[in-house]
Structure formats: structure tokens, C-alpha cells
Amino acid sequence: MEKRLIITVDGPAGAGKSTISKILAGRLSYIYLDTGALYRAVASKVAENEVSADDERQLSDLCAEIKISLRSIDNDISIFVDDEDVTEKIRTQEIGMLASKISAVPVVRGTLLSIQRKTGKDGGIVAEGRDMGTVVFPDADFKFFLDAGVAERSKRRFTELVEKGESAEIEDVKRDLMIRDKQDSERGIAPLKPSMDSIVIDSTDMSIVDVVEKIIRIIGGKNL
């Protein structure tokens, strides 16, 4: 029987993780796990209930009650919170920043860790996030860390927001990215960094196709 791999793709915001991981999963007929969406889902509930991101007791209560599920719809993964499809509504800059902040809270990480590992327990998964290769799947078959210069990442995120019809200023997007980079890399729990055995890919001057093909070549020789 062909082994179904666990492949992790970590990196900062705007590095191309989501797009590349989704395409890669499609090419391999694997599950695509967008772990950032899980944190955004919790963040959306935090915002909805006006819970302070610094109040660990309230966050603990919220995590004890929240029901998050991943469902495959039309060959894509949708995320539900308490039976509401929140896949689209969680993709705002504000929710992204809040997700980054609450991701440093142990109870939030613990709540989502079990969901992530359960999803990947049988392999056949491309897991994208910020600590997939370091914490969630430390024994993954292949670990990739995607990076890109902050100017390029800002441009990509700005384009994404404009295409969604959201108002945005490039300098504001760049500032928010730099703040999020700082939050993610300096948090005490599972800071954003490549694992010792990660393959680092700088996508600054690479197209999406180029990155996907490079990953396929790396994992393909004796595994596919």
C-alpha cells in the first residue's frame, strides 16, 4: 500500500502558504488543513462575544464551549463554528490580527491541537500554518518553510484584499504584517520559526507554479 504522507508548510503571512498548500493537496489528492483558519475561527467567536484576548479565564470558558468542525464541500474544506459556515467571514485583517494574538494563549493552542492531529492521524495531508513542523506534526514526512520579503508579502496581501472588495492601503497592510510577524515570532509558545529539518523556500521571486513544482520534485522522487 502506498504510504500517505504528512507534509507541513509553515511560514509568515503573505508567503503563499495557503495557495500553494491547497494546490499541492489537490495535486496529491490529499486533505488540505488550513490551521490558520482554525485560529481565525476562534478569533471570530472571541470578537463576537467581546471577550478580551488577554483574559485567559474567559478564553478558557469560550474554548470549552466552542464547536469547530472541518467539512469537505465541493472538494474544498469549509470551517464551521457552532454549525455556522464561517469560511469567508474570518478572512479579514482584523480577525487575522486577533487570531495571531490569541494563538499565544495555551488554552487556545491546546483546544486546536487535538483537532489538527486528529485530522492528520492517517496521513494524506498537507498541513499549513505556523507551527505544523515544529509542534503539531514534529514527525512529518516532509517539512517546508515558505518565506518571502516583507515588501513582496505586503503586495500579495494587498492584492488579495482588493480582489475581495475590501478597502486597503499598502502601507497599512505592510505595518500589520510586520506587527503580526513580531507577534508570531516572539510569542513564548510555539514561536514562528523553521524546524531544524525544514526545507526553506524563499518565494519572493518565484511564481506559485514554480514553488509547487519545486515541492513536488523534492517529495516526488521515491514517494509518489
DRENKOL-572963 format. One record per residue: residue in one letter; x, y, z of N, C-alpha, C in turn. Coordinates in steps of 0.05 Angstrom, whole numbers, plus 32768, in hexadecimal, padded with zeros to 4 digits. Layout:
REM residues N
AXYZXYZXYZ...
END
This chain:
REM residues 224
M80117FE88000800080008000801280198000E800B802C7FEF801A80457FEE801780548008K802E805D8012802D806D802B802180888026R800F80908037800380AB8035801280BD8048L801E80D1803C803180E2804B802480F8805BI80328101806F802C811A807D8040812F8074I80358144806880468159805D803E8173806BT805181818076804C819A8084805781B28074V804881C88075805181E08067804D81F7807BD806282018086806182178099806C8231808CG80688247809980738260808F806282788098P806D82908094805F82A8809C804782AF8089A803782C28091802082CB8081802A82D68066G801C82CF8051802382DA8037803982CC8028A804382B58033805882A78026804E82948010G80338291800F8027827F7FFB802082648005K802082608020801A8246802B7FFF823A8023S7FEA824A80267FCF824080217FCC82388004T7FD2824A7FF27FCF82437FD57FDF822B7FCDI7FF8822B7FD5800A82157FCD800181FB7FDAS7FFA81FB7FF47FF281E380027FD981D77FF6K7FC681E97FEF7FAD81E07FE37FB281D37FC8I7FC281DF7FB77FC981D37F9D7FD781B97FA1L7FEA81B87FB37FFA81A07FB87FE881897FC1A7FD5818F7FD37FC3817B7FDD7FB281707FC6G7FA981827FB47F9A817A7F9D7FA981677F8BR7FC3816E7F867FD4815E7F757FD881427F80L7FD981407F9A7FDF81277FA77FC681187FAFS7FAE81257FAB7F95811A7FB57F9681157FD3Y7FA281297FE17FA481297FFE7F90813D800BI7F8C813A80257F7D814E80347F8E81678037Y7F81817E80357F8E8198803A7F8581A28055L7F9781A580687F9181AF80827F9B81CB8086D7F8981DE80877F9081FA808B7F8E820180A8T7FA381FE80B77FA2820180D47F9E821F80DCG7FA7823180CB7FA2824D80D07F84825380D2A7F74824480C27F57824880C27F4B823F80DDL7F58822B80E97F4E822281037F5182398118Y7F69824581187F6D825B812B7F5B82738124R7F578278810A7F45828D81037F288287810CA7F21826E810B7F06826681137F02826C8131V7F16826681417F14826C815D7F14828B8161A7F24829981517F2682B681537F0B82C3814CS7EFD82B781397EE382C381317ECF82C08148K7ED182AA81577EBF82A6816E7EC782B98185V7EE182BD81887EEB82CF819C7EE082EC8197A7EE282F4817E7ED8830F81767EBA83118179E7EAC82FC81717E8F82FC81727E8582FE818FN7E9382F181A17E8B82F181BE7E99830881CEE7EA9831881C07EB7832F81CC7EC8832681E4V7ED5830F81E07EE7830481F47F03831181F0S7F0F831982067F2A832482047F3E830F81FDA7F50831581EA7F65830281E37F7982FD81F9D7F78830E820D7F8B830C82247F7E82FE823CD7F6582F7823A7F5682EB82517F5682CD824DE7F6A82BF82597F6C82A282557F5582928261R7F49829C82767F32828E82817F1A828E826EQ7F1482A682627EFE82A7824F7F0582978236L7F1E8298822D7F26828882167F23826B821BS7F2A826282347F278246823B7F0A823E823AD7EF8824F82457EDB824982447ED182478228L7EDA825982177ED1825981FB7EDB823F81EDC7EF4823881F17EFF822081E47EF1820681EEA7EE7820782067ED981EF82117EBE81EB8204E7EB3820181F97E98820081EE7E9881FF81CFI7EAC820B81C37EAC820E81A67EAE81F38198K7E9F81F081827EA081D781727EAA81DF8156I7EC281D5814F7ECE81DB81357ECF81C18126S7EC881C2810C7EC981AA80FB7ED381B280DFL7EE181A080D37EEA81A380B77ED9819080A6R7ECE819B80907EBD818B807F7EC5818E8062S7EC5817880547ECC817980387EB3817F8027I7EB4819680197E9D819E80097EA881A67FEDD7E9E81977FD97EA7819C7FBD7EC5819B7FBBN7ED181867FC77EEE81817FC67EFE81977FD3D7EF181A77FE47EFF81BB7FF37EF881B88011I7F0981C280227F0481BF803F7EF881D98049S7EE081D780557ED381EE80617ED481EB8080I7ED58201808E7ED7820080AB7EBE820A80B7F7EB481FB80CA7E9B820280D87EA0820780F6V7E93821B81007E938221811C7E7782208127D7E72820D81397E57820981437E428207812DD7E4981F781187E3881F181017E35820880EEE7E44821E80F17E43823480DE7E5C823380CCD7E58823480B27E6E823580A07E7B825180A1V7E93825280AC7EA1826C80AF7EB9826E809CT7EBB825D80897ED2825C80777ED98277806BE7EC6828680637ECB82A080567ECE82B6806AK7EBD82B6807E7EBC82CD80907ED482D080A2I7EE582BB80A47EFC82BC80B57F1582C780A7R7F1282CF808D7F2982D6807D7F2F82F4807DT7F29830280927F2E831F80947F49832480A2Q7F54833C809D7F6D834380AA7F6A834380C9E7F53834E80D27F4E835080EF7F4E833580FCI7F40832280F07F3E830780FB7F5A82F980FAG7F6982FF80E57F8482F480E37F9682FD80F9M7F95831780FF7FA5832281157F9D83178130L7F83831481347F798309814D7F8182EC8150A7F7F82DD813A7F8882C1813A7FA582BE8142S7FB582D081387FD282CF813F7FD682D4815DK7FC682E681687FC982EC81847FC082D48196I7FA982C981907F9F82B381A17FAE8299819DS7FBD829781877FCC827F81827FE3827B8196A7FE9829081A57FFE828E81BA7FF2828481D4V7FD8828081D67FCB827881EE7FCA825981F0P7FD5824D82057FD7823082067FBD82218203V7FA7822B820F7F8E821C820D7F83821C81F1V7F88823181E27F7F823281C67F8F821E81B5R7FA9821E81B97FBA820B81AA7FB381EE81B1G7FAE81E981CB7FA881CE81D37F8D81C481C7T7F7A81D681C67F6081D081BA7F6281C7819DL7F7381D6818E7F7581D181717F8981BB816AL7F9B81B6817C7FB081A181777FA381868172S7F8F817F81827F838164817F7F7381628165I7F678178815C7F59817881427F6C8174812BQ7F838182812D7F97818081187FA281648116R7FAA8159812C7FB6813E812C7FA281298124K7F8A812C812C7F75811881247F7181198106T7F72813180FA7F6E813380DD7F85812680CEG7F9D812780D97FB4811C80CB7FBE810080D3K7FAE80F380E57FB880DA80F17FBD80C480DCD7FAF80C480C67FB280AF80B27FC380B7809AG7FD080CE809D7FE180D880877FD080E28070G7FDC80E680587FCD80F080417FC4810D8046I7FD6811D80517FCE813880597FE5814C8053V7FDC8164804A7FEE817B80487FE5818F805DA7FF4819280737FEC81A380897FFB81BD8088E7FED81D380867FF981ED80837FF481FE809CG8009820C80A58006821D80BC8020822A80C4R8024822C80DE803C823980E9804C822780FBD804082118105804F81FF8116804981E2810FM804281DD80F6803B81C280EE805381AF80F0G806B81B880E7808281A780E7809181A78101T808C81BB8112809A81BC812C808A81B08143V807081B38143806081AA8159804A81958152V803A819C813E8023818B8139802A8170812DF803C8171811880458158810B80638157810BP807081548122808D81548123809A813D8114D808B8128810F809581118100808B811080E4A8083812780D98079812780BD808D811D80AAD80848111809480968106807F80A6811B8071F80998132806B80A68148805E809D8162806BK80B08174807180AA818E807D80B681A4806CF80A481B7806580AD81CD805580A781E78064F80B981FB806080B58215806C80B682298056L809F8235804F809E8249803A80A282658045D80B38274803880B98290804180B982A28028A80B982BC802D80BB82D0801780C082EA8025G80CC82FD801680D28317802180B883258029V80BA8337803D80A283448047809483558032A80A38362802080978372800B808683617FF9E8091834A7FF1808283387FDF806A832C7FEDR806D832580078056831A80168040832E8019S80488347801E8035835D8021802583618007K803383607FF0802783647FD68012834D7FD1R801A83357FD88008831E7FD47FEF83217FE5R7FF283287FFE7FDC832A80107FCA83418008F7FD683587FFF7FC6836F7FF67FB583677FDET7FC183597FCB7FB383507FB37F9C833E7FBAE7FA0832C7FCD7F8C83197FD67F7483287FE2L7F7A833C7FF37F64834C7FFF7F54835C7FEAV7F6283687FD87F5583787FC37F4383667FB2E7F4D834E7FAB7F3D833C7F9B7F2483337FA9K7F2583337FC37F0D832C7FD37EFA83447FD7G7F02835B7FCC7EF183727FCF7EF583827FE8E7F0A837C7FF77F0F838A80107F2083A2800BS7F1C83B8801A7F2C83D080177F4683CB8027A7F5C83D3801B7F7683CE80277F8B83E2801DE7F9E83E8802D7FB583F980257FCE83E88029I7FDF83E880157FF783D78015800883DA802EE800B83F38036801C83F9804E800F83EE8067D7FF483EF80687FE783E380807FEA83C58080V7FE883B980697FEB839C806780078394806FK801B83A380668037839E806D803B83A0808BR803083B58097803383B980B4802683A280C3D800E839A80BB8001838480C98010836A80C6L801C836580AF802C834D80AB8044834D80BDM8051836480C08069836580D18062836180EEI804B836C80F6804183688112803C834A8116R802F833E8103802783228105804183108105D8054831780F5806D830880F5807A83098110K80798320811C80868324813780778313814CQ805C8314814B804C8305815E805182E7815BD805182DE8142805482C1813C806F82B78143S808482C6813E809F82BD814280A982C0815FE809C82D2816E80A682D78189809482CB819FR807E82BE8197806D82B381AC807C829D81BBG8075829981D48083828681E4807D826981DDI8065826481D3805D824981CC805D824581ADA806C823181A4806D822A8187807282428175P808782518179808D826881688091825F814BL808B82728139808E826C811C80AC826A8116K80B48253810D80D0824F810480D1823480F5P80E4823180E380E7821780D680F2820380E9S80E881EA80E780F481D580F7811081CF80ECM812081C180FC813B81BB80F4813C81AB80DAD8127819A80D58127818A80BD8114819480A7S810D81AD80A980FC81B98094810C81C0807BI80FF81BE8064810B81C8804B810081E48047V811181F880488109821480458108821C8028I80F28228802080EF8232800480E8824F8005D80F982607FF980F3827C7FF680E482817FDDS80CA82887FDF80B9828B7FC880B782A77FBDT80C982B97FC780C882D57FBF80C782D87FA0D80D882CA7F9280DA82CD7F7580D182B47F67M80C082A57F7480B6828C7F688098828E7F64S808E82827F4E807182817F498066826A7F5AI804B826A7F5D803E82557F6B8044823A7F5EV804382397F44804982207F36806582167F3BD807882297F3B809482227F40809782157F5CV808B82217F70808D82167F8B808181FB7F8DV806981F87F82805B81DE7F83806C81C97F75E807781CF7F5E808781BC7F4F80A081B47F5EK80AC81C87F6C80C481C27F7B80BD81AF7F92I80A781B37FA0809F81A17FB5809981857FABI808B81847F958085816A7F88809E815B7F81R80B281697F7780CB815C7F7080D981517F89I80D881617F9E80E681587FB780DA813F7FC3I80BF813F7FC480B281287FD080AC81117FBDG80AF81177FA380A581047F8F80B780ED7F88G80D180F07F8980E380DC7F7F80DD80C07F87K80DA80BB7FA180D680A07FAA80BD809C7FBAN80AC80B17FBB809480AF7FCB807A80B07FBBL807B80BA7FA3806280BD7F94806280AB7F7B
END
